[in-house]
Amino acid sequence: MPERNFKDTAAIHFALTQVTTPDGLIVSYCPSDSSLMGKTFAEIALARKTTPEKLMMDLLEKTEPLGGMGIIARGMHPADIDTILKWPHSNLCSDGSAEGRHPRGWGSFPRFLGKYIREEKLLPWEEAIRKITSLAAAHMGIYDRGIVAPGYFADLVLFDPLTVKDRANFDSPHLPSAGIEKVWVNGVVVWDGAESKARPGMVIRAD
């Protein structure tokens, strides 16, 4: 809604029909009513005996002065995802938070490896690993991570390609993934069946 006009019924209708649906729109943060977190617009509208359009107008007007609200919109098409993943220049990332309500915070990379590589065989394993390591680092201009070589920081993941799989979902977004045996950050173990207390991620190089 570029004009920030929360009474623009045409824009709201477009958002709820062309971008996502009331069933696919989940409240992740609502400063005016925390009880709505984790619920869909369809569920909230039904409980309040209103329409999703009127609900959106009401919530936007109430939360805008408080800094807005957070939502998770489910609207991607599987064929589009496959096309993007197979594009030679695409690399994997996640803008999810470990504390957020979107399952990408805990499951993005295992989902890529388990669903799209092992099950759907979209790409060879070698290319999949390149997309989540060296290619991602190269795209971001990070010169000392992403490959296993002398002089590079030792960020490593030991996983089982036969069992790696995301378990987080929209109802339980903080479930650890399956098949991840051990994780090192800067050469220090941070996961070995459970989270360690080590926090070795911040490194300042002398050079």
Backbone as JSON Lines, residues from 0, in Angstrom:
{"i":0,"aa":"M","n":[0.85,-1.18,0.0],"ca":[0.0,0.0,0.0],"c":[0.89,1.24,0.0]}
{"i":1,"aa":"P","n":[1.44,1.6,-1.17],"ca":[2.45,2.66,-1.24],"c":[1.97,4.03,-0.77]}
{"i":2,"aa":"E","n":[0.67,4.28,-0.88],"ca":[0.15,5.58,-0.45],"c":[-0.17,5.61,1.05]}
{"i":3,"aa":"R","n":[-0.01,4.5,1.71],"ca":[-0.33,4.37,3.14],"c":[-1.77,4.76,3.42]}
{"i":4,"aa":"N","n":[-2.65,4.51,2.44],"ca":[-4.07,4.8,2.61],"c":[-4.76,3.51,3.02]}
{"i":5,"aa":"F","n":[-5.01,3.36,4.3],"ca":[-5.54,2.11,4.82],"c":[-7.05,1.98,4.64]}
{"i":6,"aa":"K","n":[-7.65,2.96,3.96],"ca":[-9.05,2.86,3.59],"c":[-9.23,2.58,2.1]}
{"i":7,"aa":"D","n":[-8.11,2.31,1.43],"ca":[-8.13,2.01,0.0],"c":[-8.6,0.58,-0.19]}
{"i":8,"aa":"T","n":[-9.9,0.41,-0.38],"ca":[-10.48,-0.93,-0.46],"c":[-9.97,-1.7,-1.67]}
{"i":9,"aa":"A","n":[-9.67,-0.99,-2.77],"ca":[-9.17,-1.67,-3.96],"c":[-7.8,-2.28,-3.69]}
{"i":10,"aa":"A","n":[-6.93,-1.52,-3.0],"ca":[-5.59,-2.02,-2.69],"c":[-5.66,-3.2,-1.72]}
{"i":11,"aa":"I","n":[-6.55,-3.1,-0.74],"ca":[-6.7,-4.19,0.23],"c":[-7.26,-5.43,-0.43]}
{"i":12,"aa":"H","n":[-8.22,-5.26,-1.33],"ca":[-8.77,-6.4,-2.07],"c":[-7.68,-7.06,-2.91]}
{"i":13,"aa":"F","n":[-6.85,-6.23,-3.55],"ca":[-5.74,-6.77,-4.36],"c":[-4.79,-7.58,-3.49]}
{"i":14,"aa":"A","n":[-4.45,-7.04,-2.32],"ca":[-3.51,-7.74,-1.43],"c":[-4.05,-9.09,-0.99]}
{"i":15,"aa":"L","n":[-5.36,-9.17,-0.75],"ca":[-5.96,-10.4,-0.23],"c":[-6.41,-11.37,-1.31]}
{"i":16,"aa":"T","n":[-6.22,-11.0,-2.57],"ca":[-6.6,-11.9,-3.66],"c":[-5.44,-12.2,-4.61]}
{"i":17,"aa":"Q","n":[-4.54,-11.23,-4.8],"ca":[-3.46,-11.4,-5.77],"c":[-2.09,-11.64,-5.12]}
{"i":18,"aa":"V","n":[-1.89,-11.12,-3.92],"ca":[-0.61,-11.3,-3.23],"c":[-0.65,-12.54,-2.34]}
{"i":19,"aa":"T","n":[-1.74,-12.66,-1.59],"ca":[-1.94,-13.83,-0.72],"c":[-3.44,-13.97,-0.5]}
{"i":20,"aa":"T","n":[-3.82,-14.78,0.47],"ca":[-5.23,-14.98,0.8],"c":[-5.41,-14.8,2.3]}
{"i":21,"aa":"P","n":[-6.63,-14.6,2.77],"ca":[-6.84,-14.5,4.22],"c":[-6.32,-15.72,4.98]}
{"i":22,"aa":"D","n":[-6.42,-16.9,4.36],"ca":[-5.89,-18.12,4.99],"c":[-4.37,-18.15,4.99]}
{"i":23,"aa":"G","n":[-3.77,-17.43,4.05],"ca":[-2.32,-17.43,3.93],"c":[-1.65,-16.25,4.59]}
{"i":24,"aa":"L","n":[-2.41,-15.41,5.27],"ca":[-1.87,-14.22,5.91],"c":[-1.88,-14.43,7.42]}
{"i":25,"aa":"I","n":[-0.71,-14.56,8.0],"ca":[-0.57,-14.89,9.42],"c":[0.03,-13.71,10.17]}
{"i":26,"aa":"V","n":[-0.54,-13.37,11.29],"ca":[-0.02,-12.27,12.11],"c":[1.18,-12.78,12.91]}
{"i":27,"aa":"S","n":[2.32,-12.14,12.72],"ca":[3.52,-12.53,13.47],"c":[3.83,-11.54,14.6]}
{"i":28,"aa":"Y","n":[3.3,-10.31,14.48],"ca":[3.54,-9.29,15.51],"c":[2.43,-8.26,15.42]}
{"i":29,"aa":"C","n":[1.79,-7.99,16.54],"ca":[0.7,-7.02,16.55],"c":[0.74,-6.24,17.86]}
{"i":30,"aa":"P","n":[1.29,-5.02,17.85],"ca":[1.44,-4.27,19.1],"c":[0.12,-3.86,19.74]}
{"i":31,"aa":"S","n":[-0.96,-3.83,18.96],"ca":[-2.25,-3.43,19.54],"c":[-3.01,-4.6,20.15]}
{"i":32,"aa":"D","n":[-2.62,-5.84,19.8],"ca":[-3.32,-7.01,20.35],"c":[-2.43,-8.24,20.17]}
{"i":33,"aa":"S","n":[-1.67,-8.58,21.18],"ca":[-0.72,-9.7,21.09],"c":[-1.42,-11.05,20.99]}
{"i":34,"aa":"S","n":[-2.7,-11.13,21.32],"ca":[-3.41,-12.4,21.25],"c":[-3.62,-12.85,19.8]}
{"i":35,"aa":"L","n":[-3.4,-11.96,18.85],"ca":[-3.6,-12.3,17.44],"c":[-2.38,-13.0,16.82]}
{"i":36,"aa":"M","n":[-1.26,-12.98,17.51],"ca":[-0.04,-13.54,16.96],"c":[-0.2,-15.04,16.69]}
{"i":37,"aa":"G","n":[0.18,-15.43,15.46],"ca":[0.09,-16.83,15.07],"c":[-1.23,-17.2,14.41]}
{"i":38,"aa":"K","n":[-2.18,-16.29,14.38],"ca":[-3.48,-16.56,13.78],"c":[-3.56,-15.98,12.37]}
{"i":39,"aa":"T","n":[-4.38,-16.61,11.52],"ca":[-4.56,-16.1,10.16],"c":[-5.65,-15.02,10.15]}
{"i":40,"aa":"F","n":[-5.63,-14.21,9.09],"ca":[-6.68,-13.2,8.95],"c":[-8.05,-13.86,8.84]}
{"i":41,"aa":"A","n":[-8.11,-15.03,8.2],"ca":[-9.39,-15.73,8.07],"c":[-9.93,-16.12,9.44]}
{"i":42,"aa":"E","n":[-9.06,-16.62,10.32],"ca":[-9.47,-17.03,11.66],"c":[-9.93,-15.83,12.49]}
{"i":43,"aa":"I","n":[-9.18,-14.75,12.41],"ca":[-9.51,-13.56,13.21],"c":[-10.81,-12.94,12.73]}
{"i":44,"aa":"A","n":[-10.97,-12.86,11.41],"ca":[-12.19,-12.27,10.85],"c":[-13.42,-13.09,11.24]}
{"i":45,"aa":"L","n":[-13.28,-14.4,11.21],"ca":[-14.39,-15.27,11.6],"c":[-14.76,-15.07,13.07]}
{"i":46,"aa":"A","n":[-13.73,-14.98,13.92],"ca":[-13.99,-14.8,15.35],"c":[-14.62,-13.44,15.65]}
{"i":47,"aa":"R","n":[-14.24,-12.43,14.86],"ca":[-14.77,-11.08,15.09],"c":[-16.03,-10.79,14.29]}
{"i":48,"aa":"K","n":[-16.47,-11.79,13.51],"ca":[-17.67,-11.64,12.67],"c":[-17.55,-10.44,11.73]}
{"i":49,"aa":"T","n":[-16.43,-10.37,11.06],"ca":[-16.2,-9.31,10.08],"c":[-15.56,-9.91,8.84]}
{"i":50,"aa":"T","n":[-15.27,-9.09,7.86],"ca":[-14.62,-9.57,6.65],"c":[-13.12,-9.37,6.76]}
{"i":51,"aa":"P","n":[-12.32,-10.18,6.04],"ca":[-10.87,-9.97,6.07],"c":[-10.47,-8.57,5.62]}
{"i":52,"aa":"E","n":[-11.21,-8.0,4.66],"ca":[-10.9,-6.64,4.19],"c":[-11.08,-5.62,5.3]}
{"i":53,"aa":"K","n":[-12.21,-5.69,6.0],"ca":[-12.45,-4.74,7.1],"c":[-11.47,-4.98,8.24]}
{"i":54,"aa":"L","n":[-11.13,-6.23,8.48],"ca":[-10.15,-6.55,9.52],"c":[-8.81,-5.92,9.21]}
{"i":55,"aa":"M","n":[-8.37,-6.02,7.95],"ca":[-7.08,-5.46,7.58],"c":[-7.09,-3.95,7.76]}
{"i":56,"aa":"M","n":[-8.15,-3.28,7.33],"ca":[-8.23,-1.83,7.5],"c":[-8.15,-1.46,8.98]}
{"i":57,"aa":"D","n":[-8.86,-2.18,9.81],"ca":[-8.89,-1.89,11.24],"c":[-7.51,-2.09,11.87]}
{"i":58,"aa":"L","n":[-6.87,-3.21,11.57],"ca":[-5.57,-3.49,12.17],"c":[-4.5,-2.52,11.69]}
{"i":59,"aa":"L","n":[-4.52,-2.18,10.41],"ca":[-3.53,-1.25,9.88],"c":[-3.67,0.13,10.53]}
{"i":60,"aa":"E","n":[-4.9,0.59,10.69],"ca":[-5.11,1.9,11.29],"c":[-4.67,1.92,12.76]}
{"i":61,"aa":"K","n":[-4.88,0.82,13.46],"ca":[-4.54,0.78,14.88],"c":[-3.04,0.59,15.11]}
{"i":62,"aa":"T","n":[-2.38,-0.15,14.22],"ca":[-0.98,-0.47,14.47],"c":[0.0,0.51,13.82]}
{"i":63,"aa":"E","n":[-0.44,1.24,12.81],"ca":[0.47,2.18,12.13],"c":[1.09,3.18,13.11]}
{"i":64,"aa":"P","n":[0.33,3.81,14.01],"ca":[0.96,4.74,14.97],"c":[1.93,4.05,15.93]}
{"i":65,"aa":"L","n":[1.81,2.73,16.06],"ca":[2.66,1.97,16.98],"c":[3.86,1.34,16.27]}
{"i":66,"aa":"G","n":[4.05,1.7,15.01],"ca":[5.17,1.15,14.26],"c":[4.79,0.05,13.29]}
{"i":67,"aa":"G","n":[3.5,-0.22,13.16],"ca":[3.05,-1.24,12.22],"c":[2.99,-2.62,12.84]}
{"i":68,"aa":"M","n":[2.51,-3.58,12.05],"ca":[2.43,-4.96,12.52],"c":[3.22,-5.85,11.59]}
{"i":69,"aa":"G","n":[3.56,-7.04,12.08],"ca":[4.3,-8.0,11.28],"c":[3.38,-9.09,10.77]}
{"i":70,"aa":"I","n":[3.57,-9.47,9.51],"ca":[2.75,-10.53,8.94],"c":[3.63,-11.52,8.18]}
{"i":71,"aa":"I","n":[3.13,-12.72,8.03],"ca":[3.73,-13.73,7.18],"c":[2.72,-14.02,6.08]}
{"i":72,"aa":"A","n":[3.12,-13.81,4.84],"ca":[2.21,-14.02,3.72],"c":[2.66,-15.22,2.9]}
{"i":73,"aa":"R","n":[1.78,-16.2,2.78],"ca":[2.1,-17.39,2.01],"c":[1.46,-17.25,0.62]}
{"i":74,"aa":"G","n":[2.32,-17.09,-0.4],"ca":[1.76,-16.88,-1.72],"c":[2.67,-17.28,-2.86]}
{"i":75,"aa":"M","n":[3.75,-18.03,-2.58],"ca":[4.67,-18.42,-3.63],"c":[4.16,-19.64,-4.39]}
{"i":76,"aa":"H","n":[4.46,-19.69,-5.68],"ca":[4.03,-20.82,-6.51],"c":[5.19,-21.82,-6.64]}
{"i":77,"aa":"P","n":[4.93,-23.11,-6.44],"ca":[6.01,-24.11,-6.49],"c":[6.84,-24.07,-7.77]}
{"i":78,"aa":"A","n":[6.2,-23.84,-8.91],"ca":[6.95,-23.81,-10.18],"c":[7.92,-22.64,-10.22]}
{"i":79,"aa":"D","n":[7.52,-21.5,-9.63],"ca":[8.42,-20.35,-9.58],"c":[9.62,-20.64,-8.69]}
{"i":80,"aa":"I","n":[9.37,-21.29,-7.57],"ca":[10.47,-21.63,-6.65],"c":[11.47,-22.54,-7.35]}
{"i":81,"aa":"D","n":[10.98,-23.55,-8.04],"ca":[11.87,-24.48,-8.75],"c":[12.72,-23.74,-9.77]}
{"i":82,"aa":"T","n":[12.11,-22.84,-10.53],"ca":[12.83,-22.09,-11.56],"c":[13.94,-21.25,-10.96]}
{"i":83,"aa":"I","n":[13.62,-20.57,-9.87],"ca":[14.62,-19.7,-9.22],"c":[15.76,-20.54,-8.64]}
{"i":84,"aa":"L","n":[15.43,-21.66,-8.0],"ca":[16.47,-22.49,-7.4],"c":[17.42,-23.06,-8.44]}
{"i":85,"aa":"K","n":[16.92,-23.34,-9.63],"ca":[17.76,-23.92,-10.68],"c":[18.55,-22.87,-11.45]}
{"i":86,"aa":"W","n":[18.23,-21.59,-11.26],"ca":[18.96,-20.52,-11.96],"c":[20.42,-20.54,-11.49]}
{"i":87,"aa":"P","n":[21.4,-20.58,-12.39],"ca":[22.81,-20.73,-11.98],"c":[23.29,-19.64,-11.03]}
{"i":88,"aa":"H","n":[22.67,-18.47,-11.07],"ca":[23.17,-17.36,-10.25],"c":[22.45,-17.2,-8.92]}
{"i":89,"aa":"S","n":[21.48,-18.07,-8.63],"ca":[20.76,-17.93,-7.36],"c":[21.53,-18.65,-6.26]}
{"i":90,"aa":"N","n":[21.57,-18.0,-5.09],"ca":[22.11,-18.67,-3.92],"c":[21.07,-18.63,-2.81]}
{"i":91,"aa":"L","n":[21.24,-19.47,-1.8],"ca":[20.27,-19.58,-0.73],"c":[20.6,-18.62,0.41]}
{"i":92,"aa":"C","n":[19.55,-18.11,1.03],"ca":[19.71,-17.27,2.21],"c":[18.43,-17.39,3.03]}
{"i":93,"aa":"S","n":[18.39,-16.74,4.15],"ca":[17.18,-16.65,4.93],"c":[17.17,-15.33,5.66]}
{"i":94,"aa":"D","n":[16.05,-14.59,5.55],"ca":[15.92,-13.37,6.34],"c":[15.08,-13.64,7.59]}
{"i":95,"aa":"G","n":[14.93,-14.92,7.93],"ca":[14.17,-15.28,9.11],"c":[14.97,-15.11,10.39]}
{"i":96,"aa":"S","n":[14.26,-15.0,11.47],"ca":[14.87,-14.87,12.79],"c":[14.63,-16.13,13.6]}
{"i":97,"aa":"A","n":[15.61,-16.49,14.41],"ca":[15.44,-17.67,15.27],"c":[14.32,-17.47,16.28]}
{"i":98,"aa":"E","n":[13.98,-16.21,16.56],"ca":[12.89,-15.92,17.49],"c":[11.58,-15.64,16.77]}
{"i":99,"aa":"G","n":[11.61,-15.56,15.44],"ca":[10.41,-15.21,14.69],"c":[9.43,-16.36,14.57]}
{"i":100,"aa":"R","n":[8.28,-16.09,13.94],"ca":[7.23,-17.09,13.8],"c":[7.25,-17.76,12.43]}
{"i":101,"aa":"H","n":[8.17,-17.35,11.56],"ca":[8.25,-18.0,10.26],"c":[9.21,-19.2,10.36]}
{"i":102,"aa":"P","n":[8.82,-20.36,9.83],"ca":[9.69,-21.55,9.94],"c":[11.02,-21.43,9.21]}
{"i":103,"aa":"R","n":[11.17,-20.41,8.35],"ca":[12.46,-20.24,7.66],"c":[13.58,-19.91,8.65]}
{"i":104,"aa":"G","n":[13.22,-19.37,9.83],"ca":[14.25,-19.04,10.81],"c":[15.01,-20.26,11.28]}
{"i":105,"aa":"W","n":[14.36,-21.41,11.28],"ca":[15.0,-22.65,11.74],"c":[15.17,-23.69,10.64]}
{"i":106,"aa":"G","n":[14.49,-23.52,9.5],"ca":[14.49,-24.63,8.56],"c":[14.84,-24.36,7.11]}
{"i":107,"aa":"S","n":[15.3,-23.15,6.77],"ca":[15.5,-22.83,5.35],"c":[16.45,-23.78,4.63]}
{"i":108,"aa":"F","n":[17.64,-23.94,5.15],"ca":[18.64,-24.73,4.44],"c":[18.34,-26.23,4.47]}
{"i":109,"aa":"P","n":[17.92,-26.79,5.61],"ca":[17.51,-28.21,5.58],"c":[16.32,-28.47,4.65]}
{"i":110,"aa":"R","n":[15.42,-27.5,4.52],"ca":[14.31,-27.68,3.58],"c":[14.83,-27.73,2.14]}
{"i":111,"aa":"F","n":[15.75,-26.85,1.82],"ca":[16.35,-26.86,0.49],"c":[17.03,-28.2,0.21]}
{"i":112,"aa":"L","n":[17.81,-28.67,1.16],"ca":[18.55,-29.91,0.95],"c":[17.65,-31.14,0.97]}
{"i":113,"aa":"G","n":[16.69,-31.18,1.89],"ca":[15.84,-32.36,2.01],"c":[14.77,-32.44,0.94]}
{"i":114,"aa":"K","n":[14.03,-31.36,0.77],"ca":[12.9,-31.37,-0.16],"c":[13.35,-31.22,-1.62]}
{"i":115,"aa":"Y","n":[14.14,-30.19,-1.9],"ca":[14.42,-29.85,-3.29],"c":[15.6,-30.64,-3.88]}
{"i":116,"aa":"I","n":[16.54,-31.06,-3.04],"ca":[17.7,-31.77,-3.56],"c":[17.52,-33.29,-3.43]}
{"i":117,"aa":"R","n":[17.28,-33.8,-2.21],"ca":[17.14,-35.24,-2.06],"c":[15.85,-35.77,-2.67]}
{"i":118,"aa":"E","n":[14.72,-35.12,-2.37],"ca":[13.44,-35.66,-2.82],"c":[13.11,-35.29,-4.27]}
{"i":119,"aa":"E","n":[13.27,-34.03,-4.62],"ca":[12.88,-33.6,-5.96],"c":[14.02,-33.62,-6.97]}
{"i":120,"aa":"K","n":[15.27,-33.74,-6.46],"ca":[16.45,-33.84,-7.33],"c":[16.53,-32.7,-8.34]}
{"i":121,"aa":"L","n":[16.29,-31.48,-7.86],"ca":[16.37,-30.32,-8.74],"c":[17.79,-30.05,-9.21]}
{"i":122,"aa":"L","n":[18.76,-30.35,-8.34],"ca":[20.16,-30.05,-8.62],"c":[21.03,-31.17,-8.07]}
{"i":123,"aa":"P","n":[22.25,-31.32,-8.62],"ca":[23.21,-32.24,-7.99],"c":[23.6,-31.72,-6.6]}
{"i":124,"aa":"W","n":[23.98,-32.62,-5.73],"ca":[24.37,-32.23,-4.37],"c":[25.5,-31.21,-4.38]}
{"i":125,"aa":"E","n":[26.47,-31.41,-5.28],"ca":[27.62,-30.5,-5.3],"c":[27.18,-29.07,-5.61]}
{"i":126,"aa":"E","n":[26.26,-28.92,-6.56],"ca":[25.78,-27.58,-6.91],"c":[24.94,-27.0,-5.78]}
{"i":127,"aa":"A","n":[24.17,-27.84,-5.11],"ca":[23.37,-27.37,-3.98],"c":[24.25,-26.83,-2.87]}
{"i":128,"aa":"I","n":[25.32,-27.56,-2.55],"ca":[26.23,-27.11,-1.5],"c":[26.92,-25.81,-1.9]}
{"i":129,"aa":"R","n":[27.3,-25.69,-3.17],"ca":[27.93,-24.46,-3.65],"c":[27.0,-23.26,-3.46]}
{"i":130,"aa":"K","n":[25.71,-23.46,-3.71],"ca":[24.75,-22.37,-3.6],"c":[24.6,-21.86,-2.16]}
{"i":131,"aa":"I","n":[24.82,-22.73,-1.18],"ca":[24.64,-22.3,0.21],"c":[25.97,-21.99,0.91]}
{"i":132,"aa":"T","n":[27.07,-22.06,0.16],"ca":[28.37,-21.79,0.77],"c":[29.17,-20.79,-0.06]}
{"i":133,"aa":"S","n":[29.99,-21.27,-0.98],"ca":[30.91,-20.39,-1.69],"c":[30.21,-19.38,-2.59]}
{"i":134,"aa":"L","n":[29.12,-19.77,-3.25],"ca":[28.42,-18.82,-4.12],"c":[27.78,-17.71,-3.3]}
{"i":135,"aa":"A","n":[27.18,-18.08,-2.18],"ca":[26.57,-17.07,-1.31],"c":[27.63,-16.1,-0.8]}
{"i":136,"aa":"A","n":[28.77,-16.61,-0.38],"ca":[29.85,-15.74,0.11],"c":[30.37,-14.84,-1.0]}
{"i":137,"aa":"A","n":[30.51,-15.38,-2.21],"ca":[31.01,-14.59,-3.33],"c":[30.05,-13.46,-3.68]}
{"i":138,"aa":"H","n":[28.76,-13.75,-3.67],"ca":[27.77,-12.72,-3.99],"c":[27.8,-11.58,-2.97]}
{"i":139,"aa":"M","n":[28.14,-11.9,-1.73],"ca":[28.16,-10.88,-0.68],"c":[29.53,-10.23,-0.53]}
{"i":140,"aa":"G","n":[30.52,-10.68,-1.32],"ca":[31.86,-10.11,-1.22],"c":[32.6,-10.54,0.03]}
{"i":141,"aa":"I","n":[32.25,-11.71,0.56],"ca":[32.94,-12.23,1.75],"c":[34.07,-13.14,1.26]}
{"i":142,"aa":"Y","n":[35.29,-12.76,1.48],"ca":[36.42,-13.43,0.83],"c":[37.02,-14.56,1.66]}
{"i":143,"aa":"D","n":[36.66,-14.7,2.93],"ca":[37.35,-15.67,3.78],"c":[36.39,-16.69,4.4]}
{"i":144,"aa":"R","n":[35.26,-16.88,3.78],"ca":[34.31,-17.9,4.23],"c":[33.69,-18.56,3.01]}
{"i":145,"aa":"G","n":[33.1,-19.72,3.2],"ca":[32.37,-20.36,2.11],"c":[33.06,-21.56,1.49]}
{"i":146,"aa":"I","n":[34.34,-21.73,1.73],"ca":[35.05,-22.92,1.27],"c":[35.94,-23.44,2.39]}
{"i":147,"aa":"V","n":[36.35,-24.69,2.26],"ca":[37.26,-25.28,3.24],"c":[38.66,-25.18,2.67]}
{"i":148,"aa":"A","n":[39.45,-24.28,3.24],"ca":[40.8,-24.03,2.73],"c":[41.62,-23.33,3.79]}
{"i":149,"aa":"P","n":[42.95,-23.48,3.75],"ca":[43.81,-22.77,4.71],"c":[43.56,-21.27,4.65]}
{"i":150,"aa":"G","n":[43.51,-20.65,5.81],"ca":[43.3,-19.21,5.88],"c":[41.85,-18.78,5.93]}
{"i":151,"aa":"Y","n":[40.93,-19.71,5.71],"ca":[39.51,-19.39,5.77],"c":[38.95,-19.76,7.14]}
{"i":152,"aa":"F","n":[37.92,-19.01,7.57],"ca":[37.27,-19.35,8.82],"c":[36.56,-20.69,8.69]}
{"i":153,"aa":"A","n":[36.61,-21.49,9.73],"ca":[36.05,-22.84,9.69],"c":[34.58,-22.82,10.12]}
{"i":154,"aa":"D","n":[33.72,-22.46,9.18],"ca":[32.28,-22.58,9.38],"c":[31.85,-23.87,8.7]}
{"i":155,"aa":"L","n":[31.46,-24.87,9.47],"ca":[31.21,-26.21,8.92],"c":[29.92,-26.79,9.46]}
{"i":156,"aa":"V","n":[29.24,-27.58,8.63],"ca":[28.04,-28.29,9.05],"c":[28.2,-29.75,8.65]}
{"i":157,"aa":"L","n":[28.07,-30.64,9.62],"ca":[28.08,-32.08,9.36],"c":[26.63,-32.55,9.36]}
{"i":158,"aa":"F","n":[26.14,-32.98,8.19],"ca":[24.75,-33.41,8.11],"c":[24.66,-34.73,7.34]}
{"i":159,"aa":"D","n":[23.55,-35.42,7.55],"ca":[23.29,-36.69,6.88],"c":[22.4,-36.42,5.67]}
{"i":160,"aa":"P","n":[22.89,-36.6,4.44],"ca":[22.07,-36.32,3.26],"c":[20.85,-37.23,3.14]}
{"i":161,"aa":"L","n":[20.86,-38.35,3.84],"ca":[19.72,-39.27,3.77],"c":[18.58,-38.86,4.7]}
{"i":162,"aa":"T","n":[18.88,-38.03,5.7],"ca":[17.84,-37.69,6.69],"c":[17.64,-36.2,6.9]}
{"i":163,"aa":"V","n":[18.51,-35.35,6.35],"ca":[18.38,-33.91,6.6],"c":[17.01,-33.43,6.12]}
{"i":164,"aa":"K","n":[16.34,-32.7,7.02],"ca":[14.98,-32.26,6.71],"c":[14.54,-31.2,7.71]}
{"i":165,"aa":"D","n":[13.8,-30.22,7.22],"ca":[13.26,-29.22,8.13],"c":[12.08,-29.8,8.89]}
{"i":166,"aa":"R","n":[11.92,-29.4,10.13],"ca":[10.79,-29.83,10.95],"c":[9.94,-28.65,11.4]}
{"i":167,"aa":"A","n":[10.49,-27.44,11.3],"ca":[9.75,-26.24,11.7],"c":[8.57,-26.03,10.76]}
{"i":168,"aa":"N","n":[7.47,-25.56,11.3],"ca":[6.3,-25.24,10.5],"c":[5.62,-24.01,11.1]}
{"i":169,"aa":"F","n":[4.52,-23.58,10.5],"ca":[3.89,-22.35,10.96],"c":[3.26,-22.5,12.34]}
{"i":170,"aa":"D","n":[2.89,-23.71,12.72],"ca":[2.35,-23.94,14.06],"c":[3.46,-24.06,15.1]}
{"i":171,"aa":"S","n":[4.59,-24.66,14.71],"ca":[5.74,-24.83,15.61],"c":[7.0,-24.38,14.88]}
{"i":172,"aa":"P","n":[7.23,-23.06,14.81],"ca":[8.31,-22.54,13.98],"c":[9.72,-22.71,14.54]}
{"i":173,"aa":"H","n":[9.85,-23.2,15.79],"ca":[11.16,-23.29,16.42],"c":[11.64,-24.73,16.61]}
{"i":174,"aa":"L","n":[11.15,-25.64,15.79],"ca":[11.59,-27.03,15.9],"c":[12.93,-27.21,15.16]}
{"i":175,"aa":"P","n":[13.93,-27.78,15.81],"ca":[15.21,-28.03,15.14],"c":[15.03,-29.01,13.98]}
{"i":176,"aa":"S","n":[15.86,-28.85,12.97],"ca":[15.8,-29.73,11.8],"c":[16.4,-31.09,12.11]}
{"i":177,"aa":"A","n":[16.0,-32.08,11.33],"ca":[16.55,-33.42,11.45],"c":[17.8,-33.55,10.58]}
{"i":178,"aa":"G","n":[18.68,-34.46,10.97],"ca":[19.83,-34.78,10.14],"c":[21.03,-33.87,10.29]}
{"i":179,"aa":"I","n":[20.96,-32.87,11.17],"ca":[22.1,-31.99,11.41],"c":[22.87,-32.55,12.6]}
{"i":180,"aa":"E","n":[24.05,-33.11,12.33],"ca":[24.81,-33.78,13.38],"c":[25.65,-32.81,14.22]}
{"i":181,"aa":"K","n":[26.34,-31.9,13.54],"ca":[27.24,-31.01,14.27],"c":[27.47,-29.74,13.45]}
{"i":182,"aa":"V","n":[27.64,-28.62,14.15],"ca":[27.89,-27.33,13.5],"c":[29.05,-26.63,14.19]}
{"i":183,"aa":"W","n":[29.97,-26.13,13.37],"ca":[31.09,-25.34,13.87],"c":[30.98,-23.92,13.33]}
{"i":184,"aa":"V","n":[31.26,-22.93,14.15],"ca":[31.38,-21.54,13.71],"c":[32.77,-21.07,14.11]}
{"i":185,"aa":"N","n":[33.55,-20.64,13.15],"ca":[34.94,-20.24,13.41],"c":[35.71,-21.33,14.14]}
{"i":186,"aa":"G","n":[35.42,-22.58,13.78],"ca":[36.16,-23.71,14.34],"c":[35.69,-24.16,15.71]}
{"i":187,"aa":"V","n":[34.64,-23.54,16.24],"ca":[34.13,-23.87,17.57],"c":[32.77,-24.55,17.42]}
{"i":188,"aa":"V","n":[32.57,-25.66,18.11],"ca":[31.3,-26.37,18.04],"c":[30.2,-25.55,18.7]}
{"i":189,"aa":"V","n":[29.12,-25.29,17.95],"ca":[27.98,-24.57,18.51],"c":[26.72,-25.44,18.53]}
{"i":190,"aa":"W","n":[26.78,-26.6,17.84],"ca":[25.65,-27.55,17.87],"c":[26.22,-28.95,17.8]}
{"i":191,"aa":"D","n":[25.81,-29.78,18.75],"ca":[26.23,-31.18,18.78],"c":[25.08,-32.0,19.34]}
{"i":192,"aa":"G","n":[23.96,-31.96,18.63],"ca":[22.75,-32.57,19.14],"c":[21.95,-31.64,20.0]}
{"i":193,"aa":"A","n":[22.57,-30.58,20.46],"ca":[21.93,-29.53,21.25],"c":[22.76,-28.27,21.11]}
{"i":194,"aa":"E","n":[22.15,-27.14,21.37],"ca":[22.86,-25.86,21.26],"c":[23.87,-25.71,22.38]}
{"i":195,"aa":"S","n":[25.09,-25.28,22.03],"ca":[26.09,-25.0,23.05],"c":[25.94,-23.55,23.48]}
{"i":196,"aa":"K","n":[26.7,-23.17,24.47],"ca":[26.67,-21.78,24.95],"c":[27.73,-20.93,24.25]}
{"i":197,"aa":"A","n":[28.5,-21.55,23.37],"ca":[29.58,-20.81,22.69],"c":[29.0,-19.79,21.73]}
{"i":198,"aa":"R","n":[29.63,-18.64,21.63],"ca":[29.22,-17.59,20.72],"c":[30.46,-17.07,19.97]}
{"i":199,"aa":"P","n":[31.02,-17.9,19.08],"ca":[32.28,-17.54,18.41],"c":[32.11,-16.77,17.11]}
{"i":200,"aa":"G","n":[30.9,-16.27,16.85],"ca":[30.65,-15.66,15.54],"c":[31.35,-14.35,15.3]}
{"i":201,"aa":"M","n":[31.61,-13.57,16.33],"ca":[32.24,-12.27,16.14],"c":[33.76,-12.44,16.13]}
{"i":202,"aa":"V","n":[34.34,-12.16,14.98],"ca":[35.79,-12.24,14.84],"c":[36.29,-10.97,14.18]}
{"i":203,"aa":"I","n":[37.29,-10.34,14.77],"ca":[37.89,-9.15,14.18],"c":[39.29,-9.52,13.72]}
{"i":204,"aa":"R","n":[39.53,-9.39,12.44],"ca":[40.83,-9.76,11.9],"c":[41.83,-8.63,12.08]}
{"i":205,"aa":"A","n":[43.07,-9.02,12.38],"ca":[44.11,-8.01,12.57],"c":[44.51,-7.35,11.26]}
{"i":206,"aa":"D","n":[44.33,-8.08,10.13],"ca":[44.74,-7.51,8.86],"c":[43.61,-6.76,8.17]}
